[in-house]
């Protein structure tokens, strides 16, 4: 079973047993969320910070309710309709907002009032007036959502700026409420925090990665000529659900033959044939955290000489990039110390296409991205990597003329000593892949 951070004990001790939300953090995690809010207040000390959680109207009919990732990162709150208000209110007497620090709370979580009629459909929620709501949420001040506008107006006596996520439709609401205040984007400040992962976050990403690898192994056992791509995708998704994960981290990409050259192909509708490659970019999201793993295998158990040639070039590029991972390098295509350039230069100096031209032009995407609450996690791709960041390394070659696409992607933890590959347990060597496919061949159909 997946870890729920002491969920059962927390609910029983706080009186919410059998009726609480699907995720309630323990005291340790609540402390971590609080520490993140403190760091954000320090970085945006000239204004009030307002973030809106997703509402019930944002619930996806197919997947249910999932919290907005920045809101979850700062609060751990998994119920709809919540609002977060942060005010720096510094201790420095010369800083903006000092005079208001004794009048206003630094943090307020606004929650909707409970609606018993709606709860008959959606299950019991936690309301602002519930007993022990402070212990459950980790906030000293919890207020009804109806008080948000008045509380915001009061605290803005000390500030002229509001920080929020300006790409959300709620930013327009803030402009209407406070037309004389400047609205600024909080996204970059939050992304800077999210890029560096805590030990607990790394453990959750490892958990999602371990389940993802189990899904890939199951796919290798099933993939065979005559099967459809969606059958392979279903096998992997079934493993994720059976392991207690919430959903796929993204729409499964299972492309055989000509479909292997499309980067985000997700129709998964084609029947695969012997002699083709099968590219599987599929991963799980478990306890809110994503993984991202890609493998390319031969349908029928053996790579053709040309497939193996291209595969080994991609693998060589990936190994070169992973070997270069360390604090100070970047994922950017143009910044100094670029991992992308290392992978690109390797591909462009090994092998040729059918016309004798270099292969660099067939590496058409970046070398990787940050992973966390989102599969493409909040980040600044030009910023140098630091110890504790989690990224992917995923070079690829896609040659439409040959119906041949190869991508190899692994999840990598940046450490002060270099790279730790969190997905290393899933083989990448073509010979090892062929051996494993050969051993599992009888069980495929």
Secondary structure, 3 states (H helix, E strand, C coil): CCCCCCHHHHHHHHCCCCCCCCCCCCHHHHHHHHHHHHHHHHHCCCCEEEEECCCHHHCECCCECCCCHHHHHHHCCCCCCCEEEEECCCCCCCCCCHHHCCCCCCEEEEECCCCHHHHHHHCCCCCCCCCCHHHHHCCCCEEEHHHHHHHHHHHCCCCCEEEECCCCCHHHHHHHHCCCCEEEECHHHHHHHHHCCCHHHHHHHHHHHHHHHHHHHHHHHHCCCCCEHHHHHHHHHHHHHHCCCCEECCCCEEEEHHHHHCCCCCCCCCECCCCCEEEEECCEEECCEECCCEEEEECCCCCCHHHHHHHHHHHHHHHHHHHCCCCCCECCCCCCCEHHHHHHHHHHCCCECCCCCECHHHCCCCCCCECCCCCCCCCCCCCCCCCCCEEEECCEEEEHHHCEEEECEEEEEEECCEEEECCCCCCCCHHHHHHHHHHHHHHCC
